[in-house]
Amino acid sequence: MPTYDVPDRLEWNLTPDNLAAVGLDPIFPGEYISYRHQALDVNGAAISLAGASLVMSVYRFDTLDVTQRLFRRRSSDDIGGSWTPTTKQLAADADQVVEDVTAGTGKGWWAMTFAPTDEAMLITSIGSWWYDVRAKFTDAKVRTLLRGRVLIPWPRTVVADFT
């Protein structure tokens, strides 16, 4: 799995232009997309996410005001609907001890996933917003893993019938 050099590891815009620059697809409602990231400290060393709970929140404005929240993803929640295999909305790699830099797995690595079953939620959130991903560790400390702008564009196809 390729690794991408993100200049500021805490600030990353999930916009089509920014994602295309590193070979990733934007978050289109109704499509499967998974982004992988690694939690690092200020010195660039991987941070273990063992036992941590992850939450991604998307807000209308750059605020933590819950009334401005459009939606959230959580590591405690599975992708909705009848999505199989069971996939967590946010998931830290199971092995948070050994880091495999070549494969991009292990210590500090986590994934954010959107699936076709998220289409209804994402359709109501089309536009440009603010997001953050935070981790709550077993010692109750909270740390921001990633934040920035997110742009959810209209789906490109009007009708897709795969039946």
N, C-alpha and C positions, 0 to 999 in steps of 0.2 A: 504494500500500500504506500503510495507516495506521501511525502510530508511536504507541507507548504510553509514558506517563510512569510510569516505575518509580522510586519515591522513592529507594531506595538501589540504584544501578546494579550493585553487586556482590552484593547479597543479594536474591534473589527466590524466593519459594516457588511451586513448580509444583503447587499444590493447586487443586481445583475452585473454591473460593470466590475465591481470589486471581486465578485465570485468568479466571473469569467477570466479575470487576470491570473487566477491560480487554478484554472481548469475545472471549476465546480459549477453546477447548475443552480439557478435561483429556486426559491420556494414557490412553485406553482401549485395552486389548489388542485387536488386530485392526482398528483404525481408523487411517487416515492422518492424521497431524498434523505440522505443521511450524511451529516458532517461529523468528522472526528477532530478532536482537539486534544491538546495536552496541557494540563495545569502545571505551570512552572513558577518558581519563586523569582525574585528580582535578579538573582545570579544565573538564571537559566537552568537550574536544577529541577528535576521532576518532583512534584508534590504528590504524596500518596493520597488517594481518595478513598481508602479503605473505610467502610462504614459511613461515608458522607452521604447526605441527602442533597440532590441537585434540584434546582428550580429555575426555569426560564420564564420570565415575565415579559410581555409586550405591552407597552404603554402608548397612549396618544401623544403624550408630552414627555420630556426628559424629567420625570418625577417618580417618586415612590408612592404617590397618592393612589390607593387601591381603587378609588372611584374612576381613575383614568386607565385602569388595566383593561386591555382588550381580551387577552387570554393568557394562560400559563401552561407550561409543560412541567411534569414532575417525574423524578426517578422512581417514585413509589407507584406511578400509574402506567398501566399497559396502554398501547395504542388501542383506540376504541374499536367498536364494531366487531366483526368476526375475523379480524386480521390474524392470520396464522403464517408462520409460527409466532407465538407470543413475543412481542417486542416492547421493551420499555420506551417511554417517550424520551427519557434521558437515561443513559446507562454508563456507569464507570466500568472499565474492564475488570473482570473477575480477579486477575492477578495484579495486585497493586504493590508488589514487592519487586519483581524483576522487570526492568525496562528493556525492551527490544527496540533500539533506535532505528534499525534497518526496516523492521516490519511496521513500526509505528504502533506498538501495542504495549500493554503492561502499565507500569507505574505512571500515574498521572493522566492516562488516556481515558477519554470519555466520548460518547457519541450522542448527538441530537438527531432524532429521526421524525420525519413527517411521512405519512402514508396516505394512500387514496381515501381511507376512511376519515381523514382529517379535512376533506374537501369542504364540507358544510361550515366548519369552524373558520377555515381560512378564507372562504368566499366573503364572509361577513367582515373580514379584516383586510381586504385589499386596500393598499395604500402604503405610505411611507410613515414608519413609526420608530419608536425607541425600544430597545430590548436590553435585558441583562440576564446573565446566567450566574447564579450564586450557589455556593456549596455551604452546607451546615455540617461541620465536622462533629465527631463524637464528643469533643470537649465543649460543644455548644458555640464555638466560634464560627462566624460567618465570613466568607471571603468571596469577593466577586471574581469569577473566572473569566468572564468575557462580557463586553457591553458594546453598544454602538447603535447604528441605524439598521433597520430591516425594511426592505421593500418587498411587498407581496404583490406581484403583478397579476393581471387577469390571465386566465388560462389561454393558451394560444389556439386551441381547438375549440370549435363550437360544439361539435358532437363527436363522441368516440364510443363506438359500440363494438366491444370485443367478444360478444356472445355469438 
